[in-house]
Amino acid sequence: MNIGIASEKSGLPSKTIRYYEDIGLLRPARTENGYRDYSADDIHRLRFLQRSRSLGFSVDECRQLLSLYQDRDRDSADVKAIAKAKLVEIDRKIAELVGLRGLLHHLVEHCHGDERPDCPIIDELAGEGLVQ
């Protein structure tokens, strides 16, 4: 099947599919005239990559997971280790966002939001704030 059909079946844009091919995550067959010819296995790999990316895995992590997926002798511990590391990263990002939200909430609450020029939000952005 051509890239348009592969795009429809995988839910990925053609540009992303070409990118995955360029970085070696996918190697579709070629027709005699040089066009890409995607197989059902290629579509399955593309869906695997799409789901992996939607869970926040990086391209390199997707490469590792795809390799493990294709290795029938894999240890599930290897897959779990990658997923656990991603979970730690997500938890760190959530904690960071919660902290940012708290800081911004504090600044918004302490800004008068009127005609006065004094503004703790501007002061904080300028490095002059005394956030408590």
Backbone as XML, in Angstrom:
<?xml version="1.0"?>
<chain id="A" units="angstrom">
  <residue number="1" name="MET">
    <atom name="N" x="0.847" y="-1.186" z="0.000"/>
    <atom name="CA" x="0.000" y="0.000" z="0.000"/>
    <atom name="C" x="0.887" y="1.243" z="0.000"/>
  </residue>
  <residue number="2" name="ASN">
    <atom name="N" x="0.365" y="2.328" z="-0.529"/>
    <atom name="CA" x="1.150" y="3.564" z="-0.620"/>
    <atom name="C" x="1.112" y="4.330" z="0.701"/>
  </residue>
  <residue number="3" name="ILE">
    <atom name="N" x="1.853" y="5.414" z="0.759"/>
    <atom name="CA" x="1.992" y="6.161" z="2.014"/>
    <atom name="C" x="0.678" y="6.805" z="2.458"/>
  </residue>
  <residue number="4" name="GLY">
    <atom name="N" x="-0.162" y="7.186" z="1.503"/>
    <atom name="CA" x="-1.454" y="7.777" z="1.858"/>
    <atom name="C" x="-2.333" y="6.787" z="2.603"/>
  </residue>
  <residue number="5" name="ILE">
    <atom name="N" x="-2.377" y="5.573" z="2.107"/>
    <atom name="CA" x="-3.169" y="4.535" z="2.764"/>
    <atom name="C" x="-2.525" y="4.158" z="4.103"/>
  </residue>
  <residue number="6" name="ALA">
    <atom name="N" x="-1.204" y="4.064" z="4.117"/>
    <atom name="CA" x="-0.497" y="3.769" z="5.369"/>
    <atom name="C" x="-0.788" y="4.844" z="6.412"/>
  </residue>
  <residue number="7" name="SER">
    <atom name="N" x="-0.864" y="6.080" z="5.977"/>
    <atom name="CA" x="-1.174" y="7.191" z="6.860"/>
    <atom name="C" x="-2.583" y="7.035" z="7.442"/>
  </residue>
  <residue number="8" name="GLU">
    <atom name="N" x="-3.541" y="6.731" z="6.594"/>
    <atom name="CA" x="-4.924" y="6.535" z="7.050"/>
    <atom name="C" x="-5.026" y="5.383" z="8.040"/>
  </residue>
  <residue number="9" name="LYS">
    <atom name="N" x="-4.377" y="4.272" z="7.727"/>
    <atom name="CA" x="-4.497" y="3.074" z="8.564"/>
    <atom name="C" x="-3.738" y="3.191" z="9.883"/>
  </residue>
  <residue number="10" name="SER">
    <atom name="N" x="-2.667" y="3.959" z="9.884"/>
    <atom name="CA" x="-1.860" y="4.088" z="11.101"/>
    <atom name="C" x="-2.276" y="5.275" z="11.961"/>
  </residue>
  <residue number="11" name="GLY">
    <atom name="N" x="-2.959" y="6.243" z="11.345"/>
    <atom name="CA" x="-3.318" y="7.457" z="12.082"/>
    <atom name="C" x="-2.179" y="8.444" z="12.202"/>
  </residue>
  <residue number="12" name="LEU">
    <atom name="N" x="-1.134" y="8.242" z="11.422"/>
    <atom name="CA" x="0.026" y="9.137" z="11.441"/>
    <atom name="C" x="0.108" y="9.928" z="10.145"/>
  </residue>
  <residue number="13" name="PRO">
    <atom name="N" x="0.553" y="11.168" z="10.206"/>
    <atom name="CA" x="0.747" y="11.941" z="8.978"/>
    <atom name="C" x="1.854" y="11.335" z="8.118"/>
  </residue>
  <residue number="14" name="SER">
    <atom name="N" x="1.745" y="11.525" z="6.827"/>
    <atom name="CA" x="2.760" y="11.020" z="5.893"/>
    <atom name="C" x="4.146" y="11.530" z="6.255"/>
  </residue>
  <residue number="15" name="LYS">
    <atom name="N" x="4.213" y="12.778" z="6.678"/>
    <atom name="CA" x="5.506" y="13.373" z="7.038"/>
    <atom name="C" x="6.154" y="12.602" z="8.194"/>
  </residue>
  <residue number="16" name="THR">
    <atom name="N" x="5.366" y="12.200" z="9.168"/>
    <atom name="CA" x="5.882" y="11.433" z="10.304"/>
    <atom name="C" x="6.356" y="10.063" z="9.850"/>
  </residue>
  <residue number="17" name="ILE">
    <atom name="N" x="5.598" y="9.446" z="8.962"/>
    <atom name="CA" x="5.985" y="8.132" z="8.442"/>
    <atom name="C" x="7.320" y="8.233" z="7.712"/>
  </residue>
  <residue number="18" name="ARG">
    <atom name="N" x="7.479" y="9.272" z="6.889"/>
    <atom name="CA" x="8.755" y="9.466" z="6.182"/>
    <atom name="C" x="9.893" y="9.698" z="7.172"/>
  </residue>
  <residue number="19" name="TYR">
    <atom name="N" x="9.605" y="10.462" z="8.224"/>
    <atom name="CA" x="10.611" y="10.724" z="9.254"/>
    <atom name="C" x="11.037" y="9.418" z="9.924"/>
  </residue>
  <residue number="20" name="TYR">
    <atom name="N" x="10.075" y="8.589" z="10.297"/>
    <atom name="CA" x="10.395" y="7.307" z="10.910"/>
    <atom name="C" x="11.240" y="6.444" z="9.973"/>
  </residue>
  <residue number="21" name="GLU">
    <atom name="N" x="10.977" y="6.542" z="8.689"/>
    <atom name="CA" x="11.796" y="5.808" z="7.732"/>
    <atom name="C" x="13.207" y="6.404" z="7.677"/>
  </residue>
  <residue number="22" name="ASP">
    <atom name="N" x="13.293" y="7.728" z="7.649"/>
    <atom name="CA" x="14.599" y="8.406" z="7.574"/>
    <atom name="C" x="15.498" y="8.050" z="8.758"/>
  </residue>
  <residue number="23" name="ILE">
    <atom name="N" x="14.908" y="7.862" z="9.940"/>
    <atom name="CA" x="15.724" y="7.575" z="11.129"/>
    <atom name="C" x="15.838" y="6.071" z="11.394"/>
  </residue>
  <residue number="24" name="GLY">
    <atom name="N" x="15.331" y="5.264" z="10.492"/>
    <atom name="CA" x="15.534" y="3.829" z="10.567"/>
    <atom name="C" x="14.566" y="3.043" z="11.422"/>
  </residue>
  <residue number="25" name="LEU">
    <atom name="N" x="13.451" y="3.654" z="11.817"/>
    <atom name="CA" x="12.460" y="2.922" z="12.599"/>
    <atom name="C" x="11.570" y="2.037" z="11.726"/>
  </residue>
  <residue number="26" name="LEU">
    <atom name="N" x="11.596" y="2.307" z="10.437"/>
    <atom name="CA" x="10.727" y="1.604" z="9.507"/>
    <atom name="C" x="11.453" y="1.479" z="8.181"/>
  </residue>
  <residue number="27" name="ARG">
    <atom name="N" x="11.315" y="0.342" z="7.550"/>
    <atom name="CA" x="11.951" y="0.136" z="6.239"/>
    <atom name="C" x="10.952" y="-0.532" z="5.303"/>
  </residue>
  <residue number="28" name="PRO">
    <atom name="N" x="10.071" y="0.257" z="4.710"/>
    <atom name="CA" x="9.096" y="-0.355" z="3.803"/>
    <atom name="C" x="9.774" y="-0.847" z="2.524"/>
  </residue>
  <residue number="29" name="ALA">
    <atom name="N" x="9.143" y="-1.813" z="1.897"/>
    <atom name="CA" x="9.632" y="-2.293" z="0.602"/>
    <atom name="C" x="9.450" y="-1.182" z="-0.428"/>
  </residue>
  <residue number="30" name="ARG">
    <atom name="N" x="10.095" y="-1.336" z="-1.541"/>
    <atom name="CA" x="9.958" y="-0.376" z="-2.644"/>
    <atom name="C" x="9.444" y="-1.113" z="-3.873"/>
  </residue>
  <residue number="31" name="THR">
    <atom name="N" x="8.578" y="-0.437" z="-4.610"/>
    <atom name="CA" x="8.099" y="-1.010" z="-5.864"/>
    <atom name="C" x="9.188" y="-0.824" z="-6.923"/>
  </residue>
  <residue number="32" name="GLU">
    <atom name="N" x="8.977" y="-1.404" z="-8.088"/>
    <atom name="CA" x="9.964" y="-1.291" z="-9.172"/>
    <atom name="C" x="10.252" y="0.157" z="-9.544"/>
  </residue>
  <residue number="33" name="ASN">
    <atom name="N" x="9.223" y="1.003" z="-9.441"/>
    <atom name="CA" x="9.428" y="2.410" z="-9.791"/>
    <atom name="C" x="9.883" y="3.258" z="-8.596"/>
  </residue>
  <residue number="34" name="GLY">
    <atom name="N" x="10.220" y="2.607" z="-7.443"/>
    <atom name="CA" x="10.807" y="3.326" z="-6.317"/>
    <atom name="C" x="9.832" y="3.821" z="-5.266"/>
  </residue>
  <residue number="35" name="TYR">
    <atom name="N" x="8.539" y="3.612" z="-5.482"/>
    <atom name="CA" x="7.567" y="4.061" z="-4.484"/>
    <atom name="C" x="7.595" y="3.142" z="-3.266"/>
  </residue>
  <residue number="36" name="ARG">
    <atom name="N" x="7.317" y="3.734" z="-2.118"/>
    <atom name="CA" x="7.231" y="2.942" z="-0.894"/>
    <atom name="C" x="6.025" y="2.007" z="-0.997"/>
  </residue>
  <residue number="37" name="ASP">
    <atom name="N" x="6.188" y="0.815" z="-0.453"/>
    <atom name="CA" x="5.116" y="-0.167" z="-0.468"/>
    <atom name="C" x="4.991" y="-0.727" z="0.947"/>
  </residue>
  <residue number="38" name="TYR">
    <atom name="N" x="4.016" y="-0.217" z="1.697"/>
    <atom name="CA" x="3.856" y="-0.568" z="3.103"/>
    <atom name="C" x="3.062" y="-1.861" z="3.249"/>
  </residue>
  <residue number="39" name="SER">
    <atom name="N" x="3.563" y="-2.724" z="4.111"/>
    <atom name="CA" x="2.901" y="-4.000" z="4.385"/>
    <atom name="C" x="2.020" y="-3.865" z="5.633"/>
  </residue>
  <residue number="40" name="ALA">
    <atom name="N" x="1.266" y="-4.903" z="5.900"/>
    <atom name="CA" x="0.457" y="-4.930" z="7.126"/>
    <atom name="C" x="1.362" y="-4.874" z="8.351"/>
  </residue>
  <residue number="41" name="ASP">
    <atom name="N" x="2.526" y="-5.520" z="8.289"/>
    <atom name="CA" x="3.480" y="-5.450" z="9.406"/>
    <atom name="C" x="3.997" y="-4.029" z="9.614"/>
  </residue>
  <residue number="42" name="ASP">
    <atom name="N" x="4.225" y="-3.310" z="8.509"/>
    <atom name="CA" x="4.664" y="-1.912" z="8.620"/>
    <atom name="C" x="3.592" y="-1.077" z="9.324"/>
  </residue>
  <residue number="43" name="ILE">
    <atom name="N" x="2.333" y="-1.298" z="8.973"/>
    <atom name="CA" x="1.231" y="-0.558" z="9.605"/>
    <atom name="C" x="1.182" y="-0.891" z="11.094"/>
  </residue>
  <residue number="44" name="HIS">
    <atom name="N" x="1.373" y="-2.130" z="11.422"/>
    <atom name="CA" x="1.377" y="-2.537" z="12.826"/>
    <atom name="C" x="2.511" y="-1.837" z="13.586"/>
  </residue>
  <residue number="45" name="ARG">
    <atom name="N" x="3.700" y="-1.775" z="12.989"/>
    <atom name="CA" x="4.824" y="-1.070" z="13.617"/>
    <atom name="C" x="4.513" y="0.420" z="13.764"/>
  </residue>
  <residue number="46" name="LEU">
    <atom name="N" x="3.892" y="1.006" z="12.753"/>
    <atom name="CA" x="3.529" y="2.423" z="12.835"/>
    <atom name="C" x="2.529" y="2.673" z="13.962"/>
  </residue>
  <residue number="47" name="ARG">
    <atom name="N" x="1.566" y="1.800" z="14.112"/>
    <atom name="CA" x="0.599" y="1.938" z="15.212"/>
    <atom name="C" x="1.294" y="1.774" z="16.561"/>
  </residue>
  <residue number="48" name="PHE">
    <atom name="N" x="2.220" y="0.831" z="16.624"/>
    <atom name="CA" x="3.011" y="0.630" z="17.841"/>
    <atom name="C" x="3.754" y="1.918" z="18.186"/>
  </residue>
  <residue number="49" name="LEU">
    <atom name="N" x="4.390" y="2.517" z="17.191"/>
    <atom name="CA" x="5.130" y="3.760" z="17.406"/>
    <atom name="C" x="4.190" y="4.895" z="17.805"/>
  </residue>
  <residue number="50" name="GLN">
    <atom name="N" x="3.039" y="4.969" z="17.171"/>
    <atom name="CA" x="2.071" y="6.021" z="17.485"/>
    <atom name="C" x="1.613" y="5.892" z="18.941"/>
  </residue>
  <residue number="51" name="ARG">
    <atom name="N" x="1.300" y="4.688" z="19.372"/>
    <atom name="CA" x="0.862" y="4.484" z="20.755"/>
    <atom name="C" x="2.005" y="4.769" z="21.732"/>
  </residue>
  <residue number="52" name="SER">
    <atom name="N" x="3.197" y="4.356" z="21.382"/>
    <atom name="CA" x="4.357" y="4.614" z="22.245"/>
    <atom name="C" x="4.591" y="6.105" z="22.405"/>
  </residue>
  <residue number="53" name="ARG">
    <atom name="N" x="4.533" y="6.826" z="21.297"/>
    <atom name="CA" x="4.740" y="8.281" z="21.347"/>
    <atom name="C" x="3.622" y="8.955" z="22.146"/>
  </residue>
  <residue number="54" name="SER">
    <atom name="N" x="2.392" y="8.451" z="22.011"/>
    <atom name="CA" x="1.274" y="9.067" z="22.734"/>
    <atom name="C" x="1.407" y="8.865" z="24.245"/>
  </residue>
  <residue number="55" name="LEU">
    <atom name="N" x="2.169" y="7.857" z="24.669"/>
    <atom name="CA" x="2.439" y="7.655" z="26.088"/>
    <atom name="C" x="3.651" y="8.454" z="26.562"/>
  </residue>
  <residue number="56" name="GLY">
    <atom name="N" x="4.245" y="9.211" z="25.662"/>
    <atom name="CA" x="5.333" y="10.099" z="26.040"/>
    <atom name="C" x="6.729" y="9.546" z="25.830"/>
  </residue>
  <residue number="57" name="PHE">
    <atom name="N" x="6.840" y="8.366" z="25.237"/>
    <atom name="CA" x="8.169" y="7.814" z="24.998"/>
    <atom name="C" x="8.866" y="8.603" z="23.906"/>
  </residue>
  <residue number="58" name="SER">
    <atom name="N" x="10.153" y="8.845" z="24.099"/>
    <atom name="CA" x="10.960" y="9.552" z="23.107"/>
    <atom name="C" x="11.188" y="8.642" z="21.901"/>
  </residue>
  <residue number="59" name="VAL">
    <atom name="N" x="11.712" y="9.212" z="20.840"/>
    <atom name="CA" x="12.013" y="8.417" z="19.653"/>
    <atom name="C" x="13.023" y="7.320" z="19.998"/>
  </residue>
  <residue number="60" name="ASP">
    <atom name="N" x="14.037" y="7.649" z="20.778"/>
    <atom name="CA" x="15.028" y="6.638" z="21.159"/>
    <atom name="C" x="14.405" y="5.539" z="22.018"/>
  </residue>
  <residue number="61" name="GLU">
    <atom name="N" x="13.518" y="5.924" z="22.927"/>
    <atom name="CA" x="12.830" y="4.925" z="23.735"/>
    <atom name="C" x="11.926" y="4.054" z="22.863"/>
  </residue>
  <residue number="62" name="CYS">
    <atom name="N" x="11.284" y="4.676" z="21.880"/>
    <atom name="CA" x="10.453" y="3.917" z="20.933"/>
    <atom name="C" x="11.307" y="2.925" z="20.153"/>
  </residue>
  <residue number="63" name="ARG">
    <atom name="N" x="12.498" y="3.336" z="19.793"/>
    <atom name="CA" x="13.417" y="2.441" z="19.080"/>
    <atom name="C" x="13.726" y="1.214" z="19.950"/>
  </residue>
  <residue number="64" name="GLN">
    <atom name="N" x="14.006" y="1.457" z="21.231"/>
    <atom name="CA" x="14.282" y="0.352" z="22.151"/>
    <atom name="C" x="13.059" y="-0.550" z="22.312"/>
  </residue>
  <residue number="65" name="LEU">
    <atom name="N" x="11.891" y="0.065" z="22.500"/>
    <atom name="CA" x="10.671" y="-0.719" z="22.695"/>
    <atom name="C" x="10.325" y="-1.523" z="21.450"/>
  </residue>
  <residue number="66" name="LEU">
    <atom name="N" x="10.501" y="-0.924" z="20.288"/>
    <atom name="CA" x="10.222" y="-1.634" z="19.036"/>
    <atom name="C" x="11.175" y="-2.815" z="18.876"/>
  </residue>
  <residue number="67" name="SER">
    <atom name="N" x="12.418" y="-2.602" z="19.242"/>
    <atom name="CA" x="13.397" y="-3.682" z="19.182"/>
    <atom name="C" x="13.012" y="-4.814" z="20.137"/>
  </residue>
  <residue number="68" name="LEU">
    <atom name="N" x="12.583" y="-4.446" z="21.330"/>
    <atom name="CA" x="12.152" y="-5.456" z="22.293"/>
    <atom name="C" x="10.877" y="-6.160" z="21.823"/>
  </residue>
  <residue number="69" name="TYR">
    <atom name="N" x="9.984" y="-5.402" z="21.220"/>
    <atom name="CA" x="8.749" y="-5.986" z="20.688"/>
    <atom name="C" x="9.058" y="-7.059" z="19.643"/>
  </residue>
  <residue number="70" name="GLN">
    <atom name="N" x="10.028" y="-6.772" z="18.813"/>
    <atom name="CA" x="10.372" y="-7.697" z="17.734"/>
    <atom name="C" x="11.232" y="-8.872" z="18.209"/>
  </residue>
  <residue number="71" name="ASP">
    <atom name="N" x="11.773" y="-8.774" z="19.425"/>
    <atom name="CA" x="12.616" y="-9.830" z="19.991"/>
    <atom name="C" x="11.751" y="-10.766" z="20.835"/>
  </residue>
  <residue number="72" name="ARG">
    <atom name="N" x="11.440" y="-11.925" z="20.294"/>
    <atom name="CA" x="10.575" y="-12.881" z="21.001"/>
    <atom name="C" x="11.278" y="-13.499" z="22.211"/>
  </residue>
  <residue number="73" name="ASP">
    <atom name="N" x="12.591" y="-13.331" z="22.321"/>
    <atom name="CA" x="13.344" y="-13.845" z="23.467"/>
    <atom name="C" x="13.616" y="-12.750" z="24.503"/>
  </residue>
  <residue number="74" name="ARG">
    <atom name="N" x="12.917" y="-11.645" z="24.380"/>
    <atom name="CA" x="13.142" y="-10.510" z="25.280"/>
    <atom name="C" x="12.789" y="-10.883" z="26.714"/>
  </residue>
  <residue number="75" name="ASP">
    <atom name="N" x="13.363" y="-10.127" z="27.629"/>
    <atom name="CA" x="12.980" y="-10.205" z="29.037"/>
    <atom name="C" x="11.986" y="-9.078" z="29.298"/>
  </residue>
  <residue number="76" name="SER">
    <atom name="N" x="10.845" y="-9.407" z="29.859"/>
    <atom name="CA" x="9.865" y="-8.360" z="30.149"/>
    <atom name="C" x="10.436" y="-7.337" z="31.125"/>
  </residue>
  <residue number="77" name="ALA">
    <atom name="N" x="11.444" y="-7.732" z="31.894"/>
    <atom name="CA" x="12.092" y="-6.804" z="32.821"/>
    <atom name="C" x="12.714" y="-5.629" z="32.071"/>
  </residue>
  <residue number="78" name="ASP">
    <atom name="N" x="13.205" y="-5.869" z="30.863"/>
    <atom name="CA" x="13.792" y="-4.787" z="30.060"/>
    <atom name="C" x="12.721" y="-3.779" z="29.651"/>
  </residue>
  <residue number="79" name="VAL">
    <atom name="N" x="11.564" y="-4.294" z="29.269"/>
    <atom name="CA" x="10.445" y="-3.421" z="28.883"/>
    <atom name="C" x="9.966" y="-2.643" z="30.104"/>
  </residue>
  <residue number="80" name="LYS">
    <atom name="N" x="9.823" y="-3.344" z="31.213"/>
    <atom name="CA" x="9.360" y="-2.702" z="32.445"/>
    <atom name="C" x="10.320" y="-1.607" z="32.893"/>
  </residue>
  <residue number="81" name="ALA">
    <atom name="N" x="11.613" y="-1.834" z="32.758"/>
    <atom name="CA" x="12.605" y="-0.828" z="33.167"/>
    <atom name="C" x="12.442" y="0.463" z="32.360"/>
  </residue>
  <residue number="82" name="ILE">
    <atom name="N" x="12.198" y="0.329" z="31.071"/>
    <atom name="CA" x="11.988" y="1.519" z="30.222"/>
    <atom name="C" x="10.719" y="2.245" z="30.652"/>
  </residue>
  <residue number="83" name="ALA">
    <atom name="N" x="9.648" y="1.476" z="30.886"/>
    <atom name="CA" x="8.377" y="2.084" z="31.291"/>
    <atom name="C" x="8.482" y="2.729" z="32.670"/>
  </residue>
  <residue number="84" name="LYS">
    <atom name="N" x="9.185" y="2.090" z="33.593"/>
    <atom name="CA" x="9.355" y="2.664" z="34.932"/>
    <atom name="C" x="10.149" y="3.961" z="34.876"/>
  </residue>
  <residue number="85" name="ALA">
    <atom name="N" x="11.181" y="3.992" z="34.047"/>
    <atom name="CA" x="11.974" y="5.220" z="33.898"/>
    <atom name="C" x="11.106" y="6.340" z="33.341"/>
  </residue>
  <residue number="86" name="LYS">
    <atom name="N" x="10.229" y="6.008" z="32.392"/>
    <atom name="CA" x="9.330" y="7.019" z="31.829"/>
    <atom name="C" x="8.359" y="7.508" z="32.896"/>
  </residue>
  <residue number="87" name="LEU">
    <atom name="N" x="7.879" y="6.603" z="33.734"/>
    <atom name="CA" x="6.968" y="6.975" z="34.806"/>
    <atom name="C" x="7.633" y="7.930" z="35.794"/>
  </residue>
  <residue number="88" name="VAL">
    <atom name="N" x="8.882" y="7.668" z="36.137"/>
    <atom name="CA" x="9.637" y="8.567" z="37.024"/>
    <atom name="C" x="9.753" y="9.952" z="36.380"/>
  </residue>
  <residue number="89" name="GLU">
    <atom name="N" x="10.052" y="9.976" z="35.077"/>
    <atom name="CA" x="10.164" y="11.246" z="34.360"/>
    <atom name="C" x="8.837" y="12.000" z="34.354"/>
  </residue>
  <residue number="90" name="ILE">
    <atom name="N" x="7.743" y="11.291" z="34.122"/>
    <atom name="CA" x="6.416" y="11.924" z="34.112"/>
    <atom name="C" x="6.085" y="12.478" z="35.496"/>
  </residue>
  <residue number="91" name="ASP">
    <atom name="N" x="6.371" y="11.697" z="36.548"/>
    <atom name="CA" x="6.119" y="12.170" z="37.914"/>
    <atom name="C" x="6.929" y="13.419" z="38.222"/>
  </residue>
  <residue number="92" name="ARG">
    <atom name="N" x="8.188" y="13.470" z="37.756"/>
    <atom name="CA" x="9.025" y="14.657" z="37.961"/>
    <atom name="C" x="8.419" y="15.865" z="37.265"/>
  </residue>
  <residue number="93" name="LYS">
    <atom name="N" x="7.955" y="15.651" z="36.037"/>
    <atom name="CA" x="7.348" y="16.760" z="35.279"/>
    <atom name="C" x="6.063" y="17.242" z="35.945"/>
  </residue>
  <residue number="94" name="ILE">
    <atom name="N" x="5.275" y="16.311" z="36.463"/>
    <atom name="CA" x="4.045" y="16.694" z="37.160"/>
    <atom name="C" x="4.379" y="17.524" z="38.380"/>
  </residue>
  <residue number="95" name="ALA">
    <atom name="N" x="5.365" y="17.095" z="39.153"/>
    <atom name="CA" x="5.769" y="17.849" z="40.342"/>
    <atom name="C" x="6.247" y="19.250" z="39.959"/>
  </residue>
  <residue number="96" name="GLU">
    <atom name="N" x="6.992" y="19.332" z="38.867"/>
    <atom name="CA" x="7.464" y="20.632" z="38.389"/>
    <atom name="C" x="6.287" y="21.520" z="37.989"/>
  </residue>
  <residue number="97" name="LEU">
    <atom name="N" x="5.322" y="20.947" z="37.282"/>
    <atom name="CA" x="4.145" y="21.720" z="36.867"/>
    <atom name="C" x="3.310" y="22.166" z="38.069"/>
  </residue>
  <residue number="98" name="VAL">
    <atom name="N" x="3.180" y="21.308" z="39.066"/>
    <atom name="CA" x="2.447" y="21.677" z="40.269"/>
    <atom name="C" x="3.140" y="22.860" z="40.947"/>
  </residue>
  <residue number="99" name="GLY">
    <atom name="N" x="4.466" y="22.822" z="41.018"/>
    <atom name="CA" x="5.215" y="23.932" z="41.596"/>
    <atom name="C" x="5.037" y="25.216" z="40.798"/>
  </residue>
  <residue number="100" name="LEU">
    <atom name="N" x="5.093" y="25.110" z="39.486"/>
    <atom name="CA" x="4.889" y="26.281" z="38.631"/>
    <atom name="C" x="3.484" y="26.849" z="38.804"/>
  </residue>
  <residue number="101" name="ARG">
    <atom name="N" x="2.509" y="25.940" z="38.892"/>
    <atom name="CA" x="1.133" y="26.387" z="39.083"/>
    <atom name="C" x="0.990" y="27.134" z="40.403"/>
  </residue>
  <residue number="102" name="GLY">
    <atom name="N" x="1.617" y="26.594" z="41.450"/>
    <atom name="CA" x="1.553" y="27.254" z="42.757"/>
    <atom name="C" x="2.171" y="28.639" z="42.730"/>
  </residue>
  <residue number="103" name="LEU">
    <atom name="N" x="3.316" y="28.757" z="42.089"/>
    <atom name="CA" x="3.980" y="30.053" z="41.974"/>
    <atom name="C" x="3.124" y="31.041" z="41.186"/>
  </residue>
  <residue number="104" name="LEU">
    <atom name="N" x="2.625" y="30.605" z="40.046"/>
    <atom name="CA" x="1.810" y="31.498" z="39.225"/>
    <atom name="C" x="0.512" y="31.866" z="39.936"/>
  </residue>
  <residue number="105" name="HIS">
    <atom name="N" x="-0.091" y="30.924" z="40.633"/>
    <atom name="CA" x="-1.307" y="31.205" z="41.397"/>
    <atom name="C" x="-1.019" y="32.273" z="42.460"/>
  </residue>
  <residue number="106" name="HIS">
    <atom name="N" x="0.098" y="32.121" z="43.153"/>
    <atom name="CA" x="0.496" y="33.092" z="44.177"/>
    <atom name="C" x="0.661" y="34.488" z="43.556"/>
  </residue>
  <residue number="107" name="LEU">
    <atom name="N" x="1.335" y="34.546" z="42.411"/>
    <atom name="CA" x="1.556" y="35.841" z="41.753"/>
    <atom name="C" x="0.242" y="36.473" z="41.316"/>
  </residue>
  <residue number="108" name="VAL">
    <atom name="N" x="-0.633" y="35.683" z="40.740"/>
    <atom name="CA" x="-1.933" y="36.202" z="40.292"/>
    <atom name="C" x="-2.740" y="36.712" z="41.482"/>
  </residue>
  <residue number="109" name="GLU">
    <atom name="N" x="-2.719" y="35.962" z="42.566"/>
    <atom name="CA" x="-3.465" y="36.366" z="43.761"/>
    <atom name="C" x="-2.937" y="37.672" z="44.362"/>
  </residue>
  <residue number="110" name="HIS">
    <atom name="N" x="-1.649" y="37.945" z="44.180"/>
    <atom name="CA" x="-1.056" y="39.142" z="44.779"/>
    <atom name="C" x="-0.926" y="40.325" z="43.825"/>
  </residue>
  <residue number="111" name="CYS">
    <atom name="N" x="-1.387" y="40.156" z="42.615"/>
    <atom name="CA" x="-1.400" y="41.276" z="41.671"/>
    <atom name="C" x="-2.759" y="41.961" z="41.784"/>
  </residue>
  <residue number="112" name="HIS">
    <atom name="N" x="-2.729" y="43.282" z="41.949"/>
    <atom name="CA" x="-3.976" y="44.022" z="42.112"/>
    <atom name="C" x="-4.797" y="44.025" z="40.834"/>
  </residue>
  <residue number="113" name="GLY">
    <atom name="N" x="-4.144" y="43.998" z="39.699"/>
    <atom name="CA" x="-4.873" y="43.961" z="38.436"/>
    <atom name="C" x="-5.702" y="45.208" z="38.188"/>
  </residue>
  <residue number="114" name="ASP">
    <atom name="N" x="-5.164" y="46.344" z="38.596"/>
    <atom name="CA" x="-5.894" y="47.598" z="38.396"/>
    <atom name="C" x="-5.016" y="48.581" z="37.625"/>
  </residue>
  <residue number="115" name="GLU">
    <atom name="N" x="-5.279" y="49.865" z="37.797"/>
    <atom name="CA" x="-4.546" y="50.882" z="37.030"/>
    <atom name="C" x="-3.163" y="51.179" z="37.594"/>
  </residue>
  <residue number="116" name="ARG">
    <atom name="N" x="-2.837" y="50.636" z="38.730"/>
    <atom name="CA" x="-1.520" y="50.863" z="39.331"/>
    <atom name="C" x="-0.437" y="50.110" z="38.550"/>
  </residue>
  <residue number="117" name="PRO">
    <atom name="N" x="0.772" y="50.683" z="38.470"/>
    <atom name="CA" x="1.852" y="50.010" z="37.741"/>
    <atom name="C" x="2.510" y="48.874" z="38.521"/>
  </residue>
  <residue number="118" name="ASP">
    <atom name="N" x="2.364" y="48.866" z="39.848"/>
    <atom name="CA" x="2.981" y="47.814" z="40.653"/>
    <atom name="C" x="2.364" y="46.469" z="40.309"/>
  </residue>
  <residue number="119" name="CYS">
    <atom name="N" x="3.245" y="45.492" z="40.038"/>
    <atom name="CA" x="2.740" y="44.175" z="39.645"/>
    <atom name="C" x="3.745" y="43.108" z="40.060"/>
  </residue>
  <residue number="120" name="PRO">
    <atom name="N" x="3.364" y="42.230" z="40.987"/>
    <atom name="CA" x="4.296" y="41.181" z="41.416"/>
    <atom name="C" x="4.617" y="40.183" z="40.291"/>
  </residue>
  <residue number="121" name="ILE">
    <atom name="N" x="3.759" y="40.073" z="39.326"/>
    <atom name="CA" x="4.035" y="39.169" z="38.207"/>
    <atom name="C" x="5.223" y="39.697" z="37.408"/>
  </residue>
  <residue number="122" name="ILE">
    <atom name="N" x="5.167" y="40.983" z="37.068"/>
    <atom name="CA" x="6.267" y="41.617" z="36.337"/>
    <atom name="C" x="7.536" y="41.601" z="37.180"/>
  </residue>
  <residue number="123" name="ASP">
    <atom name="N" x="7.391" y="41.882" z="38.475"/>
    <atom name="CA" x="8.559" y="41.884" z="39.359"/>
    <atom name="C" x="9.231" y="40.508" z="39.372"/>
  </residue>
  <residue number="124" name="GLU">
    <atom name="N" x="8.438" y="39.446" z="39.457"/>
    <atom name="CA" x="8.991" y="38.092" z="39.477"/>
    <atom name="C" x="9.666" y="37.767" z="38.150"/>
  </residue>
  <residue number="125" name="LEU">
    <atom name="N" x="9.033" y="38.136" z="37.032"/>
    <atom name="CA" x="9.619" y="37.871" z="35.724"/>
    <atom name="C" x="10.938" y="38.627" z="35.539"/>
  </residue>
  <residue number="126" name="ALA">
    <atom name="N" x="11.030" y="39.796" z="36.174"/>
    <atom name="CA" x="12.251" y="40.605" z="36.083"/>
    <atom name="C" x="13.294" y="40.165" z="37.103"/>
  </residue>
  <residue number="127" name="GLY">
    <atom name="N" x="12.969" y="39.170" z="37.928"/>
    <atom name="CA" x="13.911" y="38.693" z="38.929"/>
    <atom name="C" x="13.954" y="39.550" z="40.158"/>
  </residue>
  <residue number="128" name="GLU">
    <atom name="N" x="12.958" y="40.405" z="40.344"/>
    <atom name="CA" x="12.905" y="41.315" z="41.477"/>
    <atom name="C" x="11.855" y="40.925" z="42.503"/>
  </residue>
  <residue number="129" name="GLY">
    <atom name="N" x="11.142" y="39.846" z="42.223"/>
    <atom name="CA" x="10.024" y="39.451" z="43.097"/>
    <atom name="C" x="10.484" y="38.805" z="44.374"/>
  </residue>
  <residue number="130" name="LEU">
    <atom name="N" x="9.649" y="38.888" z="45.334"/>
    <atom name="CA" x="9.887" y="38.250" z="46.625"/>
    <atom name="C" x="8.764" y="37.254" z="46.857"/>
  </residue>
  <residue number="131" name="VAL">
    <atom name="N" x="8.711" y="36.256" z="46.053"/>
    <atom name="CA" x="7.641" y="35.258" z="46.170"/>
    <atom name="C" x="7.810" y="34.495" z="47.466"/>
  </residue>
  <residue number="132" name="GLN">
    <atom name="N" x="6.691" y="34.313" z="48.148"/>
    <atom name="CA" x="6.729" y="33.624" z="49.438"/>
    <atom name="C" x="5.978" y="32.335" z="49.360"/>
  </residue>
</chain>
